[in-house]
Amino acid sequence: MNINIKVYLYSKGTKFLQSGSFPVVNSEFNKDPDWTAAIATYEWIQQIKNNFAASEDFRIDQVIYNEDNDITELVKKVTPKF
């Protein structure tokens, strides 16, 4: 299944919006939709940071999935697995 994600970010003194549709595993989404969406969003934000050479002032202002689910704080709590 796919979810629609909008991320409002700040970097290099500028606010910007990125949005897209991303696949998630149905079983994981059914167990915990917000956390599953947060992990997918975190991974995407890491790609955005790399592609745009984010500056030290980079921040996540807001994250919404499927139009009305605000998961901003959850995304900020995701930590990478090494």
Protein Blocks (a to p, Z undefined) as FASTA:
>chain_A
ZZdddddddeehiacdddddddddfklmmmmmmlmmmmmmmmmmmmmmmmnopafkbccf
bdceehiaccklmmmmpccdZZ
